[in-house]
């Protein structure tokens, strides 16, 4: 009984902290919304010419080796050449970055970037490079992210995905949409599989004579439970659901990379870039830097980045979450 009392006391402390912080955040958000009824979620799309970035690097090196005067002359010549090309525009490469987390939260920005490209791109000459870095995450999040890349490919734009570090699971689901996948030699690629896991506290509750009730309508509205007693039938249904997602995952990859031996690669394993190339998971070894450098003279390289503006209430809520996490760690 002493252990149960300590557990209940800890639980009460934790719930109290969560309630107070959540209530404070709700009050702040409510007051801000009332104070600015027309406020909506907006963001800003920024475009940067990477050619100029590379020109600046060249100028720095020339200034050190040939002298500043010679470097300035070379820069003026480059500027005149670029201006002369204005009437005969070079093909453009739109460069996007996708740094994935568990929920693929950057898909909101990716959607805006893709929409902006589709509004101005010339499919016959322009192309897109996505620098992808993701270990995967939720099925809906990465499914939507892959669908955004499909929008680019479906309009006829040449799509390349570069993997400098990792494209695993949902990350590879995105990468396989590309016409061509480039990976660094030691990049992690693959992990074509599905995982689902959760703890179960039913025995702990029964040990302390605590009942847990869960009511559903529909036989399989809930399969495995965190607090209830799990049955073999529920475990089997949960496994069937995972297998169904895995089949769809493999079918999606097969659609875009039909030459892959899925029986060999869709096992949940991952490989480094060189072996991934041998298995057909990627098409070429290299880095995104090499790919861009090789095109800096005969393409216009345009880096796009959409940044979501956060309301003050959202920033308050993030701070509140961080505070709650810190307090809970101290209570342990």
C-alpha positions as CSV (number, residue, x, y, z in Angstrom):
1,X,0.0,0.0,0.0
2,X,2.9,2.4,0.7
3,X,4.1,2.0,-2.9
4,X,0.6,2.6,-4.2
5,X,0.3,5.8,-2.1
6,X,3.7,7.1,-3.5
7,X,2.6,6.3,-7.0
8,X,-0.7,8.2,-6.6
9,X,1.0,11.1,-5.0
10,X,3.4,11.4,-7.9
11,X,0.5,11.1,-10.3
12,X,-1.4,13.8,-8.6
13,X,1.6,16.1,-8.7
14,X,2.2,15.5,-12.4
15,X,-1.5,16.0,-13.3
16,X,-1.6,19.2,-11.3
17,X,1.4,20.7,-13.1
18,X,0.0,19.7,-16.5
19,X,-3.4,21.1,-15.6
20,X,-2.0,24.5,-14.4
21,X,0.2,24.9,-17.4
22,X,-2.4,23.9,-19.9
23,X,-5.0,26.1,-18.3
24,X,-2.6,29.1,-18.4
25,X,-1.8,28.4,-22.1
26,X,-5.5,28.1,-22.9
27,X,-6.2,31.5,-21.2
28,X,-3.4,33.2,-23.2
29,X,-4.5,31.7,-26.5
30,X,-8.1,32.6,-25.9
31,X,-7.2,36.2,-25.0
32,X,-5.0,36.6,-28.1
33,X,-7.6,35.2,-30.4
34,X,-10.2,37.6,-29.0
35,X,-7.8,40.5,-29.3
36,X,-7.1,39.8,-33.0
37,X,-10.1,38.1,-34.6
38,X,-8.6,38.4,-38.1
39,X,-5.3,36.7,-37.3
40,X,-4.6,33.7,-39.5
41,X,-1.7,31.3,-40.0
42,X,0.6,32.8,-42.6
43,X,4.1,32.3,-43.7
44,X,6.8,33.7,-46.1
45,X,8.5,32.1,-49.0
46,X,12.1,33.1,-49.5
47,X,14.1,32.5,-52.7
48,X,17.9,32.7,-52.8
49,X,20.2,32.4,-55.8
50,X,22.8,29.8,-55.0
51,X,24.8,30.9,-58.1
52,X,25.7,34.1,-56.3
53,X,26.8,32.1,-53.3
54,X,29.2,30.1,-55.4
55,X,30.4,33.3,-57.2
56,X,31.2,34.8,-53.8
57,X,33.2,31.7,-52.9
58,X,35.1,32.0,-56.1
59,X,35.8,35.7,-55.6
60,X,37.2,35.1,-52.1
61,X,39.6,32.5,-53.5
62,X,40.6,34.7,-56.4
63,X,41.2,37.6,-54.1
64,X,43.6,35.5,-52.1
65,X,45.4,34.1,-55.0
66,X,45.3,36.8,-57.8
67,X,44.6,39.9,-55.8
68,X,41.5,41.9,-55.0
69,X,41.6,43.9,-58.2
70,X,41.6,40.9,-60.4
71,X,38.9,39.3,-58.4
72,X,36.7,42.4,-58.8
73,X,37.3,42.3,-62.6
74,X,36.3,38.7,-62.7
75,X,33.2,39.5,-60.7
76,X,32.2,42.3,-63.1
77,X,32.7,40.0,-66.1
78,X,30.5,37.3,-64.4
79,X,27.8,40.0,-63.7
80,X,27.8,41.1,-67.4
81,X,27.6,37.6,-68.6
82,X,24.7,36.9,-66.3
83,X,22.9,40.0,-67.4
84,X,23.4,39.1,-71.1
85,X,21.8,35.7,-70.4
86,X,18.6,37.5,-69.3
87,X,17.1,37.4,-72.8
88,X,18.1,33.7,-73.1
89,X,17.2,32.3,-69.6
90,X,19.1,29.3,-68.4
91,X,17.2,26.3,-67.2
92,X,16.4,26.6,-63.5
93,X,16.9,24.1,-60.7
94,X,14.7,24.7,-57.7
95,X,16.4,23.4,-54.5
96,X,14.3,22.3,-51.5
97,X,15.3,21.0,-48.1
98,X,13.3,18.5,-46.2
99,X,14.5,17.8,-42.6
100,X,12.1,15.2,-41.3
101,X,10.9,14.5,-37.8
102,X,8.6,11.8,-36.4
103,X,5.5,13.5,-37.7
104,X,6.9,14.9,-40.9
105,X,5.9,18.3,-39.6
106,X,7.7,20.1,-42.4
107,X,5.2,18.8,-44.9
108,X,3.2,22.0,-44.4
109,X,6.1,24.1,-45.7
110,X,6.8,21.6,-48.5
111,X,3.3,21.9,-49.8
112,X,3.7,25.7,-50.1
113,X,7.1,25.3,-51.8
114,X,5.8,22.8,-54.3
115,X,2.8,25.0,-55.1
116,X,5.1,28.0,-55.7
117,X,7.2,25.9,-58.1
118,X,4.2,24.6,-60.0
119,X,3.0,28.1,-60.6
120,X,6.2,29.2,-62.4
121,X,8.2,26.2,-63.5
122,X,8.8,25.2,-67.1
123,X,8.6,21.4,-67.2
124,X,10.5,21.2,-70.5
125,X,13.7,22.9,-69.0
126,X,13.4,23.3,-65.3
127,X,14.0,20.6,-62.6
128,X,13.8,20.2,-58.8
129,X,16.4,18.9,-56.3
130,X,15.2,17.8,-52.9
131,X,17.9,17.5,-50.2
132,X,16.3,14.9,-48.0
133,X,17.3,14.0,-44.5
134,X,14.8,11.8,-42.6
135,X,14.6,8.7,-40.4
136,X,10.9,8.3,-41.1
137,X,7.9,8.5,-38.8
138,X,4.2,8.4,-39.0
139,X,2.4,6.9,-42.0
140,X,0.0,9.7,-42.6
141,X,2.7,12.4,-42.3
142,X,5.2,10.8,-44.7
143,X,2.5,9.6,-47.0
144,X,1.4,13.2,-47.5
145,X,5.0,14.4,-47.9
146,X,5.5,11.8,-50.7
147,X,2.3,12.9,-52.3
148,X,3.6,16.5,-52.4
149,X,6.6,15.2,-54.4
150,X,4.3,13.3,-56.7
151,X,2.7,16.6,-57.6
152,X,6.1,17.7,-59.0
153,X,6.7,14.5,-61.0
154,X,3.2,14.4,-62.3
155,X,3.6,17.8,-64.0
156,X,6.6,16.6,-66.0
157,X,9.3,18.2,-63.9
158,X,12.5,16.2,-63.5
159,X,12.8,15.4,-59.8
160,X,16.1,14.4,-58.1
161,X,16.4,13.5,-54.4
162,X,19.8,13.7,-52.7
163,X,20.5,11.9,-49.5
164,X,23.5,13.1,-47.7
165,X,22.9,11.4,-44.4
166,X,19.7,9.3,-44.1
167,X,16.5,8.4,-46.0
168,X,14.9,5.6,-44.1
169,X,11.4,4.2,-43.8
170,X,9.1,7.2,-44.5
171,X,12.2,9.0,-45.7
172,X,12.7,6.4,-48.4
173,X,9.0,6.5,-49.2
174,X,9.6,10.1,-50.2
175,X,12.8,9.5,-52.0
176,X,11.5,6.7,-54.3
177,X,9.2,9.2,-56.0
178,X,12.2,10.8,-57.7
179,X,13.4,10.1,-61.2
180,X,16.9,9.8,-59.8
181,X,18.2,9.2,-56.2
182,X,21.7,10.3,-55.2
183,X,23.2,9.1,-52.0
184,X,26.5,9.8,-50.2
185,X,28.6,6.7,-49.8
186,X,27.9,6.4,-46.1
187,X,24.3,7.6,-46.1
188,X,21.7,5.3,-44.5
189,X,19.1,4.1,-47.0
190,X,16.2,1.7,-46.8
191,X,14.3,0.5,-43.7
192,X,11.3,-0.4,-45.8
193,X,9.1,-1.7,-43.1
194,X,6.4,-0.8,-40.5
195,X,6.6,-0.8,-36.7
196,X,4.1,-0.4,-34.0
197,X,4.7,-0.6,-30.3
198,X,3.1,0.4,-27.0
199,X,3.6,-0.5,-23.3
200,X,0.9,-2.3,-21.3
201,X,0.3,-1.5,-17.6
202,X,-2.6,-3.9,-17.0
203,X,-0.7,-6.2,-14.6
204,X,0.5,-3.3,-12.6
205,X,-3.1,-2.0,-12.3
206,X,-4.4,-5.4,-11.3
207,X,-1.7,-5.8,-8.7
208,X,-3.0,-2.6,-7.0
209,X,-6.7,-3.5,-7.5
210,X,-7.2,-0.7,-10.0
211,X,-9.9,-1.3,-12.6
212,X,-9.7,0.1,-16.1
213,X,-12.8,0.2,-18.4
214,X,-12.8,0.9,-22.1
215,X,-16.0,0.9,-24.2
216,X,-16.0,0.8,-28.0
217,X,-18.6,0.5,-30.8
218,X,-17.2,-1.7,-33.6
219,X,-15.3,-4.9,-33.1
220,X,-11.9,-3.5,-34.0
221,X,-12.3,0.1,-33.0
222,X,-9.4,-0.6,-30.6
223,X,-7.0,-3.5,-30.8
224,X,-4.1,-3.3,-28.4
225,X,-4.5,-1.2,-25.2
226,X,-2.1,0.5,-22.9
227,X,-4.1,-0.2,-19.7
228,X,-6.6,-3.0,-20.7
229,X,-5.9,-6.7,-21.0
230,X,-4.7,-7.5,-24.5
231,X,-5.9,-10.7,-26.2
232,X,-4.3,-12.9,-28.8
233,X,-7.1,-11.9,-31.2
234,X,-6.3,-8.2,-30.7
235,X,-2.6,-8.9,-31.2
236,X,-3.3,-10.8,-34.4
237,X,-5.5,-8.0,-35.8
238,X,-2.8,-5.4,-34.9
239,X,-0.3,-7.5,-36.8
240,X,-2.6,-7.7,-39.8
241,X,-3.0,-3.9,-39.8
242,X,0.8,-3.5,-39.9
243,X,1.1,-6.0,-42.7
244,X,-1.6,-4.1,-44.7
245,X,0.4,-0.9,-44.4
246,X,3.6,-2.7,-45.4
247,X,1.9,-4.0,-48.5
248,X,0.8,-0.6,-49.5
249,X,4.3,0.8,-48.7
250,X,5.9,-1.8,-51.1
251,X,3.2,-1.2,-53.7
252,X,4.0,2.5,-53.7
253,X,7.8,1.8,-54.1
254,X,7.1,-0.7,-56.9
255,X,5.2,1.9,-58.8
256,X,8.2,4.3,-59.0
257,X,11.1,1.8,-58.9
258,X,9.7,-1.4,-60.6
259,X,13.2,-2.8,-61.1
260,X,13.7,-3.3,-57.3
261,X,13.7,-6.8,-55.8
262,X,11.3,-6.0,-53.0
263,X,11.6,-9.5,-51.5
264,X,15.3,-8.6,-50.9
265,X,15.0,-5.0,-49.8
266,X,11.6,-4.6,-48.1
267,X,12.6,-6.5,-45.0
268,X,13.1,-3.5,-42.7
269,X,16.9,-3.5,-43.1
270,X,18.9,-0.5,-44.0
271,X,22.1,-0.2,-46.0
272,X,24.9,2.3,-46.5
273,X,25.0,4.2,-49.8
274,X,27.4,2.0,-51.7
275,X,25.5,-1.2,-51.0
276,X,22.2,0.6,-51.5
277,X,23.5,1.5,-55.0
278,X,24.2,-2.2,-55.7
279,X,20.7,-3.2,-54.6
280,X,19.1,-0.5,-56.8
281,X,17.7,1.6,-53.9
282,X,19.7,4.6,-55.2
283,X,21.0,5.4,-58.7
284,X,24.2,7.3,-58.1
285,X,26.8,7.9,-55.3
286,X,27.6,11.5,-54.5
287,X,26.6,14.5,-52.4
288,X,24.2,17.3,-53.0
289,X,27.1,19.7,-53.0
290,X,28.8,17.9,-56.0
291,X,25.5,17.8,-57.9
292,X,24.9,21.5,-57.5
293,X,28.5,22.5,-58.1
294,X,28.4,20.7,-61.5
295,X,25.4,22.8,-62.6
296,X,26.3,26.2,-61.2
297,X,27.5,27.6,-64.5
298,X,24.8,26.4,-66.9
299,X,21.7,26.5,-64.6
300,X,20.1,29.0,-62.4
301,X,20.1,27.5,-58.9
302,X,17.2,28.8,-56.8
303,X,16.9,27.7,-53.2
304,X,13.3,28.0,-51.8
305,X,12.4,28.0,-48.1
306,X,8.9,28.5,-46.7
307,X,8.8,29.6,-43.1
308,X,5.6,29.4,-41.1
309,X,4.9,32.4,-39.0
310,X,4.0,31.4,-35.5
311,X,1.4,33.3,-33.4
312,X,2.4,34.5,-30.0
313,X,0.0,31.9,-28.5
314,X,1.8,29.1,-30.3
315,X,5.2,30.2,-29.0
316,X,3.7,30.4,-25.5
317,X,2.3,26.9,-25.9
318,X,5.8,25.5,-26.9
319,X,7.3,27.2,-23.9
320,X,4.6,25.7,-21.7
321,X,5.2,22.2,-23.1
322,X,8.9,22.6,-22.4
323,X,8.2,23.7,-18.9
324,X,5.9,20.8,-18.2
325,X,8.6,18.3,-19.5
326,X,11.2,19.9,-17.3
327,X,9.0,19.8,-14.2
328,X,8.0,16.2,-14.8
329,X,11.7,15.2,-15.1
330,X,12.4,16.9,-11.7
331,X,9.4,15.1,-10.1
332,X,10.8,11.7,-11.1
